[in-house]
């Protein structure tokens, strides 16, 4: 039962976390998965089937854009994502909302 609630809570912050990681540098999907896992101390261990719909939605909303890398001799082309100006502004708004929500939860849970 705990897993169900944990999944629901995590799901609500994934867009914000993905945008935050893309603010640092453009990345492709697998990089994002590994960095999110590492930086969160294994709290967020996403599968491709979870991450890519988030990236596609953020792209559809104009918050991120993508580009394909050139294929090298031993490299396959990769789709890199980066945050747009609109995405940067939206991330700031998300962070404010998150702080308000987290503060409200803390007040109730005391």
Secondary structure, 3 states (H helix, E strand, C coil): CHHHHHHHHHHCCHHHHHHHHHHHCCEEHHHHHHHHHHHCCCCCCCCHHHHHHHHHHHHHCCCEEEEECCCCCCCCCCEEEEECHHHHHHHHHHHHHHHHHHHHHHHHHC
